[in-house]
């Protein structure tokens, strides 16, 4: 529902947004009551899902946590889409301070065990929800006594419901390979592969995902206000996306081998070998998500689900073919190919929805130059030389990459503007 609200936010008046807010609140509350009632009267059903017995008090904590997490995340999503970065940062700071303080109290002082984290998150989200409710009551007072709309709810659900299975499929895309590796190669290989995958996800967690979150509100607003302005922004974003993200990847691999050996150990070094393959897939997937924003804003969420399904089933099929023979390398390759296909499909479809004039020549040049330097940096990591010499050579290559990028005419002109 958060995505549905975000799509409608800049397309609606303040009164319509107010109605959508309270309609979503009521819908979330009713769904919570319905699901909670089932597990309350048939607690064994929840135990079957999680696979172990749970006390009723713990069940109450879990469901209350889910309820206030939904309300809290709706509030923080509103602050992002409404372009309120200062308020968003303050709220997140409050949330984390409360979480840390209550975790210390429950875990260290009261010694409540594993439920400490559940209780800490519950209190944190509860306080954020209260702040959020106060904010909405003060800033979005219902007009003419009409605060709920079944018509609006239907429109929101039409957009949002296809994204629910889509989210589950994305989880399958990330985790299915590990189950297949376990079936054919054993749990030890799964552990090594998982470590490599975690290092691959670092760029997504700290660069790609935050960038997408920061960009989304501006794209939503531009798409509603001016399609030409939106197309110009998308053209520029994708134009420089590749050289910036691949440049960050080169810098990452400049020190990654040494950090990996220090933190994980030489005995798990095979996990390092798949990081580059997986990370390239994640970077291409990030570009696909940027393009996919056009589908979401055009309210083509059923297509989002369809394209994700194709990518996931291809990933599973490739894993079943490649993992028995090539192990974790086959799984990493399957991930890369799946993301490439997803990008191609989404690119072709979004161009049909809204044609954007991309600078393909510049992008291909950027990718080509970046991949050459990336391959050289990774190759140096495998040389049997001292750590100091390895870091020195890789640093020199990275500086050479920066100079090469700067000499690209478009980059040079862009830098001169600033």
N, C-alpha and C positions, 0 to 999 in steps of 0.2 A: 504493500500500500504506500510505502514511502516513495517508491519510484513513480507510482501513479500520481501521487500528489505533486511531485516535482515536475512532472510533465505538464500538469494542468496549471501550475502556479502562475506562470507568466502569460498564460492564455486566458486567465480568469480575472474578474474584478475582485476587490477585497471582500465584498459581500459573499461572492461565490467561494472564495478560498476559506472564509469563515465557516460557511456551511460544510465544505469538504472536511475541514478540521474536526468539527464536532461529529460529523457522520462517521469519520474514520475512528474516532474515539469510541463511539457507541458500538461500531462493528467489532473492533478489537476486544472490547469488554464482553460482548455477547459470545464471541467465539471462545474467549477464555473461560467463561462460565460453563459453556457447553462441554468443552474438553475436560475441564477440571471436575465437573460433575460425574463424568464417565469414570475417571480414575478414582474419584472419591468413593463412589459406590462399588466399584470393581477394582480395588487396588492391585489385585493379582495381575490384571492386564498390563499395568505399568512394569511390574516385576518381570513379566515375560519379555517385554521389549528390551529392558536393560540387562536382563540375565542374572540378577541377584535380588535378594530380599531387601526391602527398604522400609524404614519406620515411617509412620504417618506424619510425624512432625517434620521429617526430612522431605517428604513428598510435598508438604505445604510450603516449605521454604523454596523448593525448586519451582513450583508453579507461581508463587508470588514473585520470585526473581524473574521468571519469563514475562509476567504481566508488566512489571515496572521497567524491565529492559525494553519492551516494545514501546511503551510510552516515552521512556527516556531517549531512545534512539530516534523516535519521531521528532522530538524537540530539537535534538542536535542536527538532524537532517534539515529541519526547517531553517535553523540558523545558517547552515551552509548554503542552501538554495536561495535564501533571502540576502545572501552576501553580508553576513554579520560576523566577520572573522574575529573581531575583538571579543564579542560575547561568546563565540564558540570556544575560543582559547581559554577564556575565564571559566566557562562551564566545565571544560575538560580538565582544567587544573583543579577545580573544586572536586570533581569526580575522583581523580587520581589521589588527591590528598586524603579524602575520606576513605578511599579504598586501602591506602597504605596504613592509615591510622587504625582503622577497624581491624585490619588483618593482624596487626601487631597485638591489639587488645585480645582478640579471640584466640589467636594462635599461641602467643607467648605468655600472656597474663592469665587468660581463662582456660587455655589448653583444651579447646573444644574439638581438636582433631581436624579431619578432612572437611567437616562442615564449616570450618572457619572461613574458607574462601567463599563458600556459597552465601553465608551470612554477611560477609563484608561486601560482596557485590550487591546483595539485596538492599542493604542500607544505602549504598552509594547510588544505585539506580532509583531508589525510593526518593531520596533527597533531590536528585536531578529531575525526577517526574514532578515533584511538588513545585519546584522552581518553574518548570515548564508549564504546569497548569496555571500558575499565577500569571505567567507571561501571556498565555493565550486569553485568559479572562480579561486582562487589562487591555490587550491590544487587538483582540478579535471578539468584541461583544456581539452576540447574535442580534441581527436586525429584524424588526417586525415580528419577533417571537419565533421566527423560522430558523432553526439551527440544524435540523436533520432533513436529509433529502434522499429518498429511495432511488430517485432517478439519477442523482449524482453518484450514489453508491454503485449502481449498476455500471455506469460509465467507468468508474475507478476500477471495479473488478474486471471489466472487460480488458483493461490495459494491464492490470497487475497480476491476475491469476496465471497467465502463461509464464510469468517470470518465476513462479514458485517451483515448478518442476525443472525449469532452466537452472535454478540455483543448485538443485539436487544433482543435476547432470554435470554441472561444473565440478562439484565435489567428487563425482565418479571419475571425471577426466583426470583429476589430480591423484586419486587414490587407487584406481582400478589396477594400474600397473604393478603396485606392490603386492596385491593379492595373487596376480599371475606369476610374478617372480617367486613368491613363496611356494606356489604350487609346483613350479618347474625347477627352481634353483635352490630353494631352501631359505630359512629365516635369516641365516647369517648374511646372505647376499642382500636381503631386504634391508637389513640394518645399515650396511655400507651404502646402498643406493639412497636410502632415506637421508643419510647425512649429507651426501652430495646434493640431493634435491633441496635440502634446507638452505645450503649455501647459495644455490641458484635463486631461491625465492627472496634473498636479501635485497636484490635490486628492485624487485617488484614491491616489497614491503616499504622500502625507504625512498624510492624514486618514482616508479611508474604509477603505483596506486595513489600516493599523495598528489601527484601531478594531475591525475584524472579527477580526483575529488575537488581540487582547487579550480580546475577548468570547467567542470560541469555546470555550475550556476551561470557562468557567462555564456556558455553555449545554449542553455535553456532559454535565457533571456534573448539572445540574438536570434535564435530560431523563431521565436514568437514575434519579435519586433521587425526583423528584416532578414529575409532568406539570403540576399546578396551579401550582407555583412557576415552572416553565418558561414557562407561558402568561402569568403575571403579568409576568415579565421581558420577554418578547417584546412584550407590549402596551405597556409603558413605553418600551422601546427605540424601537419604530416611532413611538410618539406624539411623542417629542421629536427623532427623527432629522431630520425635514424642516426644522424651524425652526433647528436647530443647523447642519446642513450648508448649507442655503440662506443662512443668516446668514454663514457662512464664505465662501460664493461671493460675496455682496455685498461683503464686506471685500476679497476678492481682486480684484474688478473695480474697486474704489475706486482702486487703483494700477496695475492691469494694463496699461492703455493706455500709460501713461508708461514702464513697465518694458519693455514689448514694443518700443516705438519705440527705446528706448535700447540694448537688447541685439540686436535683430534688424534694425531700420532701417525707415524709412518706406516703402521700396520693396516691402517684404513685408507691408504693413499689411493686405492683404486676408485674410491668414491669421488676423488678429485677429477678423475678422467671423464666423468659424465657431466660435470658442471657446465662446461661450455656448450654442449649440445642442448641441454635442458634450458639453459639461460637464453640461448638464441630463440628457442620456442616461446619462452615467456615474453621476450621482447616483441616478437611478432604477434603474440596474443594480445599484448598491450596495445599495439597499433590497431588490431581488429576491434578491440573494445572502444577505441577512439572513434573509429568509423561506425561502430554499432550504435553510437549515440544518436546518429541520424535516424536509425530504425526506431529507437525508443521514442524520440521526440515526434516522429511521424506516426506514433502509436501503432507500429507494426510489430508488437511484442510476440505475436504468434510466430512470426518469421524468425525472431531471435531464438525461440525455443526449437524451431525446426533446424536451424543451422547448427546450434549447439548439439542437437541430437546426432546429426550427421558426423560432426567432429568426434563426439564421444564414441560412437559405434565404430568409426574408423580406427580410433585409438585402441579400443579393445581388440578389434580384429587384427591389427598390426602387432599388438603385444602377443596375441596367441600364436602368430606366425613367427615372430622374431625372437621372443624371449627364450623358447626352448633351445635354440641354436646359439644365440648371441648374448643371452643373459641380460644384465643391466644395460648394456650398450644398445641392445635391441629395444628395450623399454624407453631409453632416452631418445632414440631415433624415432620411435613411434610418437612420442610427445611432440617432437619437432615437426614431423610431417602433418600431424593433426592440426597444429596451430597454423601451419602454412596454408592448409586447405581451408581452414576457417577464415583466415584473412582474405584469401582469394574470393571465396563465396560472398562474404560480407561486402568486400570492395565492389564486386560486380553488381550486387543487388542495390547497394546504396547509391551507386552511380545512376541506376534506373529511377530511384526515388527522387534524387536531387543531384543533378550533375555538377561536379566540382572540377575545376580546371587545375589539376595537380601538375607540379613541375617534375615529371618523371625522369627527365635527363639529370637534373640535379640530385634527385633521390638515389638513382642508380649509381651515380658517381660517388656520392657520400658512402653508400653501402660498400661499394667496391674498395675504396680507399681504406675504410674502417676495417673491413675484413682482412685485408692484407696485413695491416699492423697488428690486428688481433692474433692472427695465426703466427706471426713472428714472435710476439710476446709470449704466447703459450708455448711455442717451440723452445724458447730459451729456458722456460721453467723446467724442461725435461733434460737439459744439458747437465752433465756431471761436472759442475764447476762450483766454486765457493758461493755462499749466499750473498756476500758483498758484491762479487763480480756479476752474479745473476741480477741482483737488484739494480746495479749500475747500468747494465746493458738494457734492461727493460725500461728504466727511467729515461735513458737516452732515446729509445724508440718512441716513448710516449711524448717527449718533447718534440721529436721530429714529426710525430703525428699532428701535434698542435700547430706547428709551423706549416705543415702541408695543408691543414684545414684552413688556416688563416689566409693562405695564398689562393684558395678557391675564391673566385671573383665575388660571388654572392655573399659569402661569409665576410670577406673583407669590407664590402660595402655596408653590411649589417653592423659590424663592429664600429665603423666610422660614425654611424648614426648616434652611437652611445658614447 
